[in-house]
Amino acid sequence: MKKKRLREWLESPKARKRRIATEKLTKSVKNSEEAEKIYENVKTLINDEDWSVRSKVATSLVELSLEEGDLREETITILKSKATDAEEHPNVRSTTIKGLVRLFETDPSLGGEVPTILEENLGSENAAVQLAILDLSKFLIKHRETTEEVKNWILEKLKSDNSMIRRKTLETLSEIYETFDTEVLEPLLLDRITDQNFEVRKVALTSMRKLYPWQEISKDALKPMIRKRLRDPSLEVKKEVITLIFEMMQHSPTLSEDFLNEITDEILRKTKNEELLLLTLRLLETVIDKIPTQIVNRYKLPKTLDILAINVPANSPKRKRIKILARRLLEEVLGYTVEERQKLRKPADH
């Protein structure tokens, strides 16, 4: 469709045409000069009577400003009012706030209005607005001074009834966790590890992985929670907890005493999922030479690896890799000869 027709659609009585014209004109931009012309065409619709058009225009102004940097300050000025109570529709506010964050991140010096926008929106009960404010809060904490009010607001979102907000809050915290006291953050993360939503549980474990090497997390509080997650019904959660366990073992090999039994019994011997089994073997390869020999033998890891090397059929690429890796760990890393492997298969004397 020609640009002349699209410009005519910007004045159409139909909101759908105005919205389509805004989007297509923005996508058609090839250089800074075009960006400025189209910017002038679409910016008047920021106060359109239809909320979906206003939302589309907000996105368009941000995209055009990213193309032509000289437009950024004007865009921030235009969009400020759409990020506050002056804009009645929450979807427009959330879209606007997300767009402003994109602009602020390209040049943090432009973010002088962030505290005001936050103050206007911290009390919003709309989920879309809260998700956008989490992004804005993260920017504020990373690039400017923040307040206890903002930090407490973020932590409070971990208790939201909306699983998307709980998940987004965890993702946000994983990038700014240094700002918070470990004593405050640890129990909140542990609580989310048992969240009813599997995606929240997964992100909580991911956040814990980022926190663990740098802070003193209570091992006694963490270990029982992790053991339970090894039996989690979600494959994604199991993969995340396995990764966390091995990262903890890298950090402190003596922790193998606490987890190797569960890994051997729950994963290496019982799991039917080849993806999880292969991940576990690959991670085991990174730490097995650090695990004390008495712990390796106590939890019958050599015998378990021998069973995998023998019993897993090599009838698919993934199963073949499982066999090869189990055998390599047993023979090349643990040093078992053919004769010693045969002894593993003999019944134990009673």
C-alpha positions as CSV (number, residue, x, y, z in Angstrom):
1,M,0.0,0.0,0.0
2,K,1.4,3.4,-1.0
3,K,2.3,5.9,1.7
4,K,-0.1,8.5,0.3
5,R,-3.0,6.2,0.9
6,L,-1.7,5.3,4.4
7,R,-1.5,9.0,5.3
8,E,-5.1,9.4,4.2
9,W,-6.0,6.5,6.5
10,L,-4.6,8.4,9.4
11,E,-7.6,10.7,9.1
12,S,-10.1,7.8,8.5
13,P,-13.2,7.7,10.8
14,K,-12.4,4.0,11.3
15,A,-10.0,3.3,14.2
16,R,-8.8,0.1,12.5
17,K,-7.6,2.1,9.5
18,R,-5.9,4.7,11.7
19,R,-4.2,1.9,13.6
20,I,-3.0,0.0,10.5
21,A,-1.7,3.2,8.9
22,T,0.3,4.1,12.0
23,E,1.9,0.7,12.1
24,K,2.7,0.4,8.4
25,L,4.0,3.9,8.0
26,T,6.4,3.3,10.9
27,K,7.6,0.0,9.5
28,S,8.2,1.7,6.1
29,V,10.9,4.1,7.5
30,K,14.3,3.6,5.8
31,N,16.2,6.7,7.0
32,S,16.2,9.5,9.5
33,E,14.6,12.0,7.2
34,E,11.6,9.6,6.6
35,A,11.4,9.0,10.3
36,E,10.9,12.8,11.0
37,K,8.2,13.1,8.3
38,I,6.2,10.2,9.5
39,Y,6.7,11.3,13.1
40,E,4.9,14.5,12.3
41,N,2.1,12.6,10.6
42,V,1.3,10.2,13.5
43,K,2.1,12.2,16.6
44,T,-1.2,14.1,16.4
45,L,-3.1,10.8,17.0
46,I,-1.6,10.4,20.5
47,N,-4.8,11.8,21.8
48,D,-7.1,9.8,19.5
49,E,-10.5,8.9,20.9
50,D,-9.8,5.2,20.5
51,W,-7.4,3.7,23.1
52,S,-5.9,1.1,20.6
53,V,-4.9,3.9,18.3
54,R,-3.3,5.8,21.2
55,S,-1.4,2.7,22.2
56,K,-0.2,2.1,18.6
57,V,0.9,5.7,18.3
58,A,2.9,5.5,21.5
59,T,4.8,2.5,20.2
60,S,5.3,4.2,16.9
61,L,6.7,7.4,18.4
62,V,9.2,5.3,20.4
63,E,10.3,3.3,17.3
64,L,10.7,6.5,15.2
65,S,12.7,8.1,18.0
66,L,15.0,5.1,18.1
67,E,15.6,5.6,14.4
68,E,16.2,9.3,14.7
69,G,17.7,10.3,18.0
70,D,16.9,13.9,17.8
71,L,13.2,13.0,18.3
72,R,13.7,11.4,21.7
73,E,13.3,14.3,24.0
74,E,10.1,15.4,22.2
75,T,8.8,11.9,22.5
76,I,9.4,11.7,26.2
77,T,7.6,15.0,26.6
78,I,4.6,13.8,24.6
79,L,4.4,10.4,26.3
80,K,4.8,11.6,29.9
81,S,1.1,12.4,30.2
82,K,0.2,9.0,28.8
83,A,2.2,7.3,31.5
84,T,0.1,8.8,34.3
85,D,-3.4,9.0,35.6
86,A,-4.1,11.5,32.8
87,E,-4.4,8.5,30.5
88,E,-7.6,6.6,31.5
89,H,-6.8,3.3,29.7
90,P,-4.3,1.1,31.5
91,N,-3.2,-0.6,28.3
92,V,-2.1,2.7,26.9
93,R,-0.3,3.5,30.1
94,S,1.6,0.2,30.2
95,T,2.6,0.5,26.5
96,T,3.8,4.0,27.1
97,I,5.8,3.1,30.1
98,K,7.5,0.2,28.3
99,G,8.3,2.5,25.4
100,L,9.8,5.1,27.7
101,V,12.0,2.5,29.4
102,R,13.3,1.6,25.9
103,L,14.2,5.2,25.3
104,F,15.7,5.7,28.8
105,E,17.9,2.6,28.3
106,T,19.4,4.1,25.1
107,D,20.4,7.2,27.1
108,P,20.0,7.0,30.9
109,S,20.4,10.8,31.1
110,L,16.9,11.1,29.7
111,G,15.4,9.4,32.6
112,G,14.9,12.4,34.9
113,E,11.1,11.8,34.9
114,V,11.3,8.2,36.1
115,P,10.6,9.0,39.8
116,T,7.5,11.0,38.9
117,I,6.1,8.3,36.6
118,L,6.8,5.7,39.3
119,E,5.0,7.8,41.9
120,E,2.0,8.1,39.7
121,N,1.7,4.4,39.0
122,L,2.8,2.5,42.2
123,G,-0.8,2.4,43.4
124,S,-2.2,0.9,40.1
125,E,-4.0,-2.4,40.5
126,N,-3.9,-3.1,36.7
127,A,-1.6,-6.1,35.9
128,A,-0.3,-4.6,32.6
129,V,0.7,-1.4,34.4
130,Q,2.4,-3.3,37.2
131,L,4.4,-5.3,34.7
132,A,5.6,-2.1,33.0
133,I,6.4,-0.5,36.3
134,L,8.6,-3.4,37.2
135,D,10.7,-2.6,34.1
136,L,10.8,1.1,35.1
137,S,11.8,0.3,38.7
138,K,14.7,-1.9,37.4
139,F,15.9,1.0,35.3
140,L,15.7,3.4,38.2
141,I,17.7,1.0,40.5
142,K,20.3,0.4,37.9
143,H,20.9,4.0,36.8
144,R,19.7,6.3,39.5
145,E,19.1,6.4,43.3
146,T,16.0,4.7,44.4
147,T,13.8,4.7,47.6
148,E,12.8,2.1,50.1
149,E,9.2,2.6,48.9
150,V,10.1,1.4,45.4
151,K,12.1,-1.5,46.8
152,N,9.3,-2.6,49.1
153,W,6.8,-2.3,46.3
154,I,8.9,-4.7,44.2
155,L,9.2,-7.2,47.0
156,E,5.4,-7.0,47.6
157,K,4.8,-8.0,44.0
158,L,6.2,-11.5,44.9
159,K,3.0,-12.1,46.8
160,S,0.7,-11.0,43.9
161,D,-2.3,-13.2,43.0
162,N,-1.2,-12.9,39.4
163,S,1.4,-15.5,38.4
164,M,2.7,-13.3,35.6
165,I,3.5,-10.5,38.0
166,R,5.2,-12.9,40.5
167,R,7.3,-14.3,37.6
168,K,8.2,-10.8,36.3
169,T,9.2,-9.7,39.8
170,L,11.6,-12.6,40.1
171,E,13.1,-11.9,36.7
172,T,13.5,-8.2,37.8
173,L,15.1,-9.1,41.1
174,S,17.6,-11.5,39.4
175,E,19.1,-8.4,37.7
176,I,19.1,-6.1,40.7
177,Y,19.5,-8.4,43.6
178,E,22.7,-6.7,44.9
179,T,20.4,-3.8,45.9
180,F,18.5,-5.9,48.5
181,D,19.6,-7.4,51.8
182,T,20.1,-11.2,51.5
183,E,18.3,-11.7,54.8
184,V,15.2,-10.1,53.3
185,L,15.5,-11.7,49.8
186,E,16.3,-15.3,50.7
187,P,13.1,-16.3,52.4
188,L,11.0,-14.7,49.7
189,L,12.9,-16.6,47.0
190,L,12.6,-19.8,48.9
191,D,8.9,-19.3,49.2
192,R,8.5,-18.9,45.5
193,I,10.4,-22.2,44.8
194,T,7.2,-23.9,46.0
195,D,4.9,-21.6,44.1
196,Q,1.8,-23.2,42.6
197,N,2.8,-22.0,39.1
198,F,5.6,-24.0,37.5
199,E,6.9,-21.0,35.6
200,V,7.3,-19.1,38.8
201,R,9.0,-22.0,40.4
202,K,11.4,-22.2,37.5
203,V,12.3,-18.5,37.6
204,A,12.7,-18.6,41.4
205,L,15.3,-21.3,40.9
206,T,17.0,-19.3,38.2
207,S,17.1,-16.3,40.5
208,M,18.6,-18.5,43.3
209,R,21.3,-19.6,40.8
210,K,22.3,-16.0,40.3
211,L,22.3,-15.2,44.0
212,Y,24.0,-18.3,45.4
213,P,27.7,-17.8,44.4
214,W,27.8,-14.2,45.7
215,Q,25.8,-14.2,48.9
216,E,25.6,-16.4,52.0
217,I,22.4,-18.3,51.5
218,S,21.4,-20.6,54.3
219,K,22.3,-24.1,53.1
220,D,20.0,-25.7,55.7
221,A,17.1,-23.7,54.4
222,L,17.9,-24.4,50.8
223,K,18.6,-28.1,50.8
224,P,15.2,-29.6,51.7
225,M,13.5,-27.3,49.2
226,I,15.8,-28.4,46.4
227,R,15.3,-32.1,47.2
228,K,11.5,-31.7,46.9
229,R,11.9,-30.0,43.5
230,L,13.8,-33.0,42.1
231,R,10.3,-34.7,42.2
232,D,8.6,-31.7,40.7
233,P,6.0,-32.6,38.1
234,S,7.4,-30.0,35.7
235,L,10.3,-31.0,33.5
236,E,11.5,-27.4,33.2
237,V,11.6,-27.0,37.0
238,K,13.6,-30.3,37.3
239,K,16.1,-29.1,34.7
240,E,16.5,-25.8,36.6
241,V,17.0,-27.5,40.0
242,I,19.5,-29.9,38.5
243,T,21.5,-27.0,37.1
244,L,21.3,-25.2,40.5
245,I,22.5,-28.3,42.4
246,F,25.6,-28.8,40.2
247,E,26.4,-25.1,40.3
248,M,26.3,-25.4,44.1
249,M,28.5,-28.4,44.0
250,Q,31.0,-26.5,41.8
251,H,31.0,-23.8,44.5
252,S,31.3,-26.3,47.3
253,P,32.0,-29.9,46.3
254,T,31.2,-31.2,49.8
255,L,27.5,-30.5,49.0
256,S,27.6,-33.6,46.9
257,E,27.0,-35.5,50.2
258,D,23.6,-33.8,50.4
259,F,22.5,-34.3,46.9
260,L,24.3,-37.1,45.1
261,N,22.0,-39.8,46.6
262,E,18.8,-38.0,45.2
263,I,20.5,-37.4,41.8
264,T,21.5,-41.0,41.5
265,D,18.1,-42.5,42.7
266,E,15.6,-39.9,41.3
267,I,17.3,-38.9,38.1
268,L,19.9,-41.4,36.8
269,R,18.0,-44.5,37.8
270,K,14.3,-43.5,37.6
271,T,13.8,-40.8,35.1
272,K,12.4,-41.8,31.7
273,N,13.1,-38.4,30.2
274,E,16.2,-38.6,28.0
275,E,16.6,-34.8,27.9
276,L,16.8,-34.6,31.7
277,L,19.1,-37.6,31.9
278,L,21.5,-36.2,29.3
279,L,21.6,-32.8,31.0
280,T,22.3,-34.5,34.4
281,L,25.2,-36.5,32.9
282,R,26.7,-33.4,31.2
283,L,26.5,-31.4,34.4
284,L,27.9,-34.4,36.4
285,E,30.9,-34.4,34.0
286,T,31.8,-30.8,35.2
287,V,32.1,-31.8,38.9
288,I,32.6,-35.5,39.2
289,D,36.4,-35.2,39.6
290,K,35.9,-32.9,42.6
291,I,33.5,-35.2,44.4
292,P,35.3,-37.2,47.2
293,T,35.7,-40.9,46.2
294,Q,34.0,-42.2,49.4
295,I,30.8,-40.2,48.5
296,V,30.9,-41.4,44.9
297,N,31.0,-45.0,46.1
298,R,28.6,-44.6,49.0
299,Y,25.8,-43.6,46.6
300,K,26.7,-46.2,44.1
301,L,27.4,-43.8,41.3
302,P,29.8,-46.2,39.4
303,K,27.2,-49.0,39.4
304,T,24.5,-46.6,38.2
305,L,26.7,-45.3,35.3
306,D,27.5,-48.9,34.4
307,I,23.8,-49.7,34.2
308,L,23.2,-46.8,31.9
309,A,26.2,-47.7,29.7
310,I,24.9,-51.2,29.3
311,N,21.1,-51.0,29.4
312,V,20.3,-47.8,27.4
313,P,19.7,-48.9,23.8
314,A,21.7,-46.9,21.2
315,N,18.7,-46.6,18.8
316,S,18.6,-42.8,18.7
317,P,21.2,-40.0,18.7
318,K,20.2,-38.9,22.2
319,R,20.3,-42.4,23.7
320,K,23.6,-43.0,22.0
321,R,25.1,-39.9,23.7
322,I,23.8,-41.1,27.0
323,K,25.6,-44.4,26.6
324,I,28.8,-42.8,25.5
325,L,28.8,-40.2,28.3
326,A,28.0,-42.7,31.0
327,R,30.8,-44.9,29.8
328,R,33.3,-42.0,29.6
329,L,32.5,-40.9,33.1
330,L,32.9,-44.4,34.4
331,E,36.1,-45.4,32.6
332,E,37.9,-42.2,31.8
333,V,37.0,-40.0,34.8
334,L,36.5,-42.6,37.6
335,G,39.1,-44.9,36.1
336,Y,37.1,-48.2,36.0
337,T,38.6,-51.0,33.9
338,V,36.5,-53.6,32.1
339,E,37.3,-56.1,35.0
340,E,36.2,-53.6,37.6
341,R,33.0,-52.9,35.8
342,Q,32.2,-56.6,35.8
343,K,32.7,-56.7,39.5
344,L,30.0,-53.9,39.8
345,R,27.5,-56.3,38.3
346,K,28.0,-59.1,40.8
347,P,25.4,-59.4,43.7
348,A,26.6,-58.0,46.9
349,D,27.7,-60.5,49.5
350,H,25.4,-60.9,52.5
